[in-house]
Amino acid sequence: MKKTSEKGSIFTRINDTNLLLIITIVIFFAMYLGAIIFQGGGFTKPQMFFNILNANAALIITSVGLSIVMISGGIDISVGGVVALVSMCCAVYLDKHNGSILGSVCIALGIGLLYGLVQGFLVAYLDIQPFIVSLAGMFFARGMTTIVNTAPFNVENPEFVALKDTKIVVPGLGSYSRKGVFIPAYVEIGLIVALVIVILLFVVLRWTKLGRSFYAVGGNKQSALMLGINVKRTKFLSHVICSLLAGIAGYVYFLHVGSGSASHAMGMEMNAIASSIIGGTMLTGGVGNLIGTFFGVLSLCTIQNIVASAGLDDAWWTGITIAAMLCIFLIIQSVVMVQKQKALKG
């Protein structure tokens, strides 16, 4: 009987994600509609929306990976450093060693996988705090990025440049220039990769045993053990998936910027955490939705564009706005969970 009630509590927590997801989506559309009404300009053009997605495809991937770790009750602040390291290593390989596209992809996946295996083992099997492990990982990645190459540079490898410049036209969408010429909207390859990853992992979390295990471990480790879930292996896999996605995000980021620099992806880990929280993922674990994380990234990036369009280009205004958004969403999450608990007790 006790086992059944514990299982029921886990599914109740999973259902909470749907409510937080609806709140995130509603706030995003209200915010974007407000930008169209009050600021107009580029917000009325479809390409503006696609530009937000194109520029933040790597952030979408890292945020999704981080959400999986947070759902399982952990944290990983090394993802931004991994993105920068992957970008620099691939840039040096392609530009200075005349490497191939396939080889650079393997480098990106290898770095991400290696990071995941090491950090996952330290967290899951040696029981070291994930914040400490990923903090060390962040410092190591940033240091290695500088060692690989100190000066920033643009990659001129012809195959890579051709891949980077590839645009996928969105049928039926676009805008007219001042001369009356129709300019079709487009997306970059990196965005397609990001969307495929979001959909694939959403299915994994929603309809597979592994996905349910992430929620169970994050919700209550003891209950998860009683349900026969291997808690250590689940934690290990969450970190492996997160770091592997950071490696993929590093290559997507590299495809967008086309250069290597030690300053790349600065603060990306904080933006990924913020996007996950805005999307309804709770720091306490057990609650989250990857579609919500996707809209969390959109909300975060949209507010940044609104602030910039309002003429407040100074960095502190963006920081203040993001802080306000986080506070609002944390309060909403707290209220929702309190009301849920009262409803369950009633």
C-alpha positions as CSV (number, residue, x, y, z in Angstrom):
1,M,0.0,0.0,0.0
2,K,2.8,2.3,0.9
3,K,4.6,1.5,-2.4
4,T,1.5,2.5,-4.3
5,S,1.1,5.8,-2.5
6,E,4.7,6.7,-3.1
7,K,4.3,6.0,-6.8
8,G,1.2,8.1,-6.9
9,S,3.1,11.0,-5.3
10,I,5.7,10.8,-8.0
11,F,3.1,11.0,-10.8
12,T,1.5,13.9,-9.0
13,R,4.8,15.8,-9.2
14,I,5.1,14.9,-12.8
15,N,1.6,16.4,-13.4
16,D,2.7,19.6,-11.8
17,T,5.0,20.2,-14.8
18,N,2.0,20.6,-17.1
19,L,0.6,23.5,-15.0
20,L,4.0,25.2,-14.9
21,L,4.4,24.6,-18.7
22,I,1.1,26.3,-19.4
23,I,2.1,29.3,-17.3
24,T,5.4,29.6,-19.1
25,I,3.8,29.4,-22.6
26,V,1.1,31.9,-21.7
27,I,3.7,34.4,-20.3
28,F,5.9,34.0,-23.4
29,F,3.1,34.7,-25.9
30,A,1.8,37.6,-23.8
31,M,5.3,39.1,-23.7
32,Y,6.0,38.6,-27.4
33,L,2.5,40.0,-28.3
34,G,3.2,43.0,-26.1
35,A,6.5,43.6,-27.9
36,I,4.7,43.5,-31.3
37,I,2.0,45.9,-30.1
38,F,4.1,48.4,-28.2
39,Q,7.5,48.2,-30.0
40,G,6.6,46.9,-33.4
41,G,9.6,47.1,-35.7
42,G,11.4,43.9,-36.1
43,F,9.1,42.0,-33.8
44,T,6.4,42.1,-36.5
45,K,8.6,40.2,-39.0
46,P,8.8,36.4,-38.9
47,Q,12.6,36.5,-39.4
48,M,13.0,38.3,-36.0
49,F,11.5,35.3,-34.3
50,F,13.7,32.9,-36.3
51,N,16.7,35.0,-35.6
52,I,16.1,34.6,-31.9
53,L,16.0,30.8,-32.4
54,N,19.0,30.8,-34.7
55,A,21.2,32.7,-32.3
56,N,20.2,30.6,-29.3
57,A,20.1,27.1,-30.8
58,A,23.1,26.1,-28.6
59,L,21.5,27.6,-25.5
60,I,18.4,25.5,-26.2
61,I,20.5,22.3,-26.3
62,T,22.5,23.1,-23.2
63,S,19.3,24.1,-21.3
64,V,17.6,20.8,-22.3
65,G,20.6,18.9,-21.0
66,L,20.7,20.9,-17.8
67,S,17.0,20.4,-17.3
68,I,17.5,16.6,-17.3
69,V,20.2,16.9,-14.6
70,M,18.0,19.3,-12.5
71,I,15.0,17.0,-12.8
72,S,17.1,14.2,-11.4
73,G,18.1,16.5,-8.5
74,G,21.5,17.7,-9.6
75,I,23.2,20.7,-11.2
76,D,25.9,21.2,-13.9
77,I,27.5,24.6,-14.3
78,S,30.3,23.3,-16.6
79,V,28.2,23.4,-19.8
80,G,29.3,26.9,-20.9
81,G,32.9,25.9,-20.5
82,V,32.4,22.7,-22.5
83,V,30.7,24.7,-25.3
84,A,33.7,27.1,-25.4
85,L,36.3,24.3,-25.3
86,V,34.5,22.4,-28.1
87,S,34.2,25.5,-30.2
88,M,38.0,26.3,-29.8
89,C,39.1,22.7,-30.4
90,C,37.0,22.4,-33.6
91,A,38.2,25.8,-34.8
92,V,41.9,24.9,-34.4
93,Y,41.4,21.4,-35.9
94,L,39.6,22.8,-39.0
95,D,41.6,25.9,-39.6
96,K,45.2,25.1,-38.4
97,H,45.2,21.4,-39.2
98,N,43.0,21.4,-42.3
99,G,40.7,18.9,-40.7
100,S,37.4,17.5,-42.0
101,I,33.8,18.2,-40.9
102,L,33.3,14.7,-39.7
103,G,36.5,14.8,-37.7
104,S,35.4,18.0,-36.0
105,V,32.0,16.5,-35.1
106,C,33.8,13.5,-33.5
107,I,35.9,15.9,-31.5
108,A,32.8,17.7,-30.2
109,L,31.1,14.5,-29.3
110,G,34.2,13.1,-27.7
111,I,34.8,16.1,-25.5
112,G,31.2,16.1,-24.3
113,L,31.1,12.3,-23.7
114,L,34.4,12.4,-21.8
115,Y,33.2,15.2,-19.6
116,G,29.9,13.3,-18.9
117,L,31.7,10.1,-18.0
118,V,34.1,11.8,-15.6
119,Q,31.6,14.1,-13.9
120,G,28.9,11.5,-13.8
121,F,31.2,9.0,-12.1
122,L,32.3,11.5,-9.5
123,V,28.8,12.6,-8.7
124,A,27.0,9.3,-8.8
125,Y,29.5,6.7,-7.6
126,L,31.8,8.8,-5.4
127,D,28.9,10.9,-4.1
128,I,30.7,14.2,-4.5
129,Q,28.4,17.3,-4.6
130,P,27.5,18.0,-8.3
131,F,28.0,21.8,-7.8
132,I,31.6,21.2,-6.7
133,V,32.3,18.7,-9.5
134,S,30.9,20.9,-12.3
135,L,32.5,24.0,-10.9
136,A,35.9,22.2,-11.2
137,G,34.8,21.1,-14.7
138,M,34.0,24.7,-15.7
139,F,37.4,26.0,-14.5
140,F,39.2,23.1,-16.3
141,A,37.3,23.7,-19.6
142,R,37.9,27.5,-19.5
143,G,41.6,26.9,-18.8
144,M,42.0,24.3,-21.5
145,T,40.3,26.6,-24.0
146,T,43.0,29.2,-23.4
147,I,45.8,26.6,-23.6
148,V,44.5,25.2,-27.0
149,N,44.7,28.7,-28.5
150,T,44.9,32.1,-26.9
151,A,43.9,34.5,-29.6
152,P,40.4,34.5,-31.2
153,F,40.2,33.8,-34.9
154,N,37.7,33.1,-37.7
155,V,37.7,29.7,-39.4
156,E,38.3,29.8,-43.2
157,N,38.0,26.1,-43.9
158,P,35.9,26.1,-47.2
159,E,33.8,23.1,-46.3
160,F,33.0,24.5,-42.9
161,V,32.2,28.0,-44.2
162,A,29.8,26.4,-46.8
163,L,28.1,24.4,-44.0
164,K,27.9,27.5,-41.7
165,D,26.3,29.6,-44.5
166,T,23.7,27.0,-45.3
167,K,20.2,28.5,-44.8
168,I,16.9,26.5,-44.8
169,V,14.0,28.5,-46.2
170,V,10.8,28.4,-44.3
171,P,8.0,28.0,-46.9
172,G,5.4,30.8,-47.0
173,L,7.0,33.0,-44.4
174,G,9.0,36.2,-44.9
175,S,8.7,39.9,-45.4
176,Y,9.0,42.6,-48.0
177,S,11.9,44.9,-48.3
178,R,11.5,48.7,-48.8
179,K,11.9,48.0,-52.6
180,G,9.0,45.5,-52.5
181,V,11.2,42.5,-52.8
182,F,10.0,39.4,-50.9
183,I,12.7,38.1,-48.5
184,P,11.9,34.5,-47.3
185,A,12.4,33.6,-43.7
186,Y,15.1,31.1,-43.0
187,V,16.6,28.9,-40.2
188,E,20.1,27.6,-39.7
189,I,21.2,24.0,-39.5
190,G,21.9,24.3,-35.8
191,L,18.3,25.2,-35.0
192,I,17.1,22.0,-36.8
193,V,19.5,20.0,-34.7
194,A,18.2,21.7,-31.5
195,L,14.6,21.1,-32.3
196,V,15.2,17.4,-33.1
197,I,17.0,17.0,-29.8
198,V,14.2,18.7,-27.9
199,I,11.5,16.5,-29.4
200,L,13.6,13.3,-29.0
201,L,14.4,13.9,-25.4
202,F,10.8,15.0,-24.6
203,V,9.6,11.6,-25.9
204,V,12.3,9.9,-23.8
205,L,11.3,11.7,-20.6
206,R,7.6,11.3,-21.2
207,W,7.3,7.7,-22.4
208,T,10.3,5.7,-21.4
209,K,11.4,4.0,-18.2
210,L,14.6,6.0,-18.1
211,G,12.6,9.3,-18.3
212,R,10.4,8.2,-15.4
213,S,13.5,7.3,-13.5
214,F,14.9,10.8,-13.8
215,Y,11.7,12.2,-12.3
216,A,11.5,9.6,-9.5
217,V,15.1,10.0,-8.4
218,G,14.8,13.8,-8.4
219,G,11.5,13.6,-6.5
220,N,12.5,11.2,-3.8
221,K,15.6,9.0,-3.9
222,Q,14.3,6.7,-1.2
223,S,11.0,6.2,-3.0
224,A,12.9,5.5,-6.2
225,L,15.0,2.9,-4.5
226,M,11.8,1.2,-3.2
227,L,10.5,1.2,-6.7
228,G,13.6,-0.8,-7.9
229,I,15.3,2.1,-9.6
230,N,19.1,2.2,-9.8
231,V,19.6,5.7,-8.4
232,K,23.4,5.9,-9.0
233,R,23.1,4.7,-12.6
234,T,20.3,7.2,-13.2
235,K,22.3,10.1,-11.8
236,F,25.3,9.0,-13.8
237,L,23.3,8.9,-17.1
238,S,21.8,12.3,-16.4
239,H,25.3,13.8,-16.3
240,V,26.5,11.9,-19.3
241,I,23.5,13.1,-21.4
242,C,23.9,16.7,-20.2
243,S,27.6,16.8,-21.1
244,L,27.1,15.0,-24.4
245,L,24.5,17.6,-25.2
246,A,26.9,20.4,-24.2
247,G,29.4,18.9,-26.7
248,I,26.7,19.0,-29.4
249,A,25.7,22.5,-28.4
250,G,29.4,23.5,-28.7
251,Y,29.4,22.5,-32.3
252,V,26.1,24.2,-33.0
253,Y,27.5,27.3,-31.3
254,F,30.6,27.0,-33.5
255,L,28.5,26.7,-36.6
256,H,26.7,29.9,-35.7
257,V,29.7,32.1,-34.8
258,G,32.3,30.5,-37.1
259,S,35.2,31.2,-34.8
260,G,37.2,30.1,-31.8
261,S,37.7,32.3,-28.7
262,A,38.3,31.8,-25.0
263,S,35.5,34.3,-24.4
264,H,32.8,32.3,-26.2
265,A,29.7,31.1,-24.3
266,M,30.5,33.2,-21.2
267,G,27.6,33.0,-18.8
268,M,25.8,30.4,-20.9
269,E,25.6,28.0,-17.9
270,M,23.7,30.7,-16.0
271,N,21.4,31.4,-18.9
272,A,20.7,27.7,-19.2
273,I,19.8,27.4,-15.5
274,A,17.6,30.5,-15.8
275,S,15.9,29.1,-18.9
276,S,15.2,25.8,-17.1
277,I,13.7,27.6,-14.1
278,I,11.6,29.9,-16.2
279,G,10.5,26.8,-18.1
280,G,9.2,25.2,-15.0
281,T,12.1,23.0,-13.9
282,M,12.4,23.1,-10.1
283,L,15.8,23.2,-8.4
284,T,14.5,20.7,-5.8
285,G,14.2,18.1,-8.5
286,G,11.4,15.8,-9.8
287,V,9.5,18.5,-11.7
288,G,10.3,19.8,-15.2
289,N,9.3,19.7,-18.9
290,L,11.6,20.1,-21.8
291,I,9.0,21.9,-23.9
292,G,8.8,24.3,-21.0
293,T,12.6,24.7,-21.1
294,F,12.4,25.5,-24.8
295,F,9.8,28.2,-24.1
296,G,12.0,29.3,-21.2
297,V,14.9,30.0,-23.6
298,L,12.5,31.9,-25.9
299,S,11.2,34.0,-22.9
300,L,14.7,34.8,-21.7
301,C,16.0,35.7,-25.2
302,T,12.8,37.7,-26.0
303,I,13.1,39.8,-22.9
304,Q,16.7,40.5,-23.8
305,N,15.6,41.7,-27.3
306,I,12.9,43.8,-25.8
307,V,15.3,45.5,-23.5
308,A,17.8,46.1,-26.4
309,S,15.0,47.4,-28.6
310,A,13.9,49.9,-25.9
311,G,17.4,51.4,-26.1
312,L,18.6,49.9,-22.8
313,D,21.7,48.3,-24.2
314,D,23.7,48.4,-21.0
315,A,24.5,45.0,-19.6
316,W,23.1,45.7,-16.2
317,W,19.6,46.4,-17.5
318,T,19.6,43.0,-19.1
319,G,20.8,41.4,-15.8
320,I,18.2,43.3,-13.8
321,T,15.4,42.2,-16.2
322,I,16.5,38.5,-16.1
323,A,16.7,38.7,-12.3
324,A,13.2,40.1,-12.1
325,M,11.9,37.3,-14.5
326,L,13.6,34.6,-12.3
327,C,12.0,36.1,-9.2
328,I,8.6,36.1,-10.8
329,F,8.8,32.5,-12.0
330,L,10.2,31.3,-8.7
331,I,7.3,32.9,-6.9
332,I,4.8,31.4,-9.3
333,Q,6.4,28.0,-8.8
334,S,6.2,28.4,-5.1
335,V,2.6,29.4,-5.1
336,V,1.6,26.6,-7.5
337,M,3.3,24.0,-5.3
338,V,1.8,25.3,-2.1
339,Q,-1.6,25.3,-3.6
340,K,-1.1,21.8,-4.9
341,Q,0.0,20.6,-1.5
342,K,-3.1,22.2,0.1
343,A,-5.3,20.6,-2.5
344,L,-3.8,17.1,-1.8
345,K,-4.2,17.5,2.0
346,G,-7.8,18.7,1.5
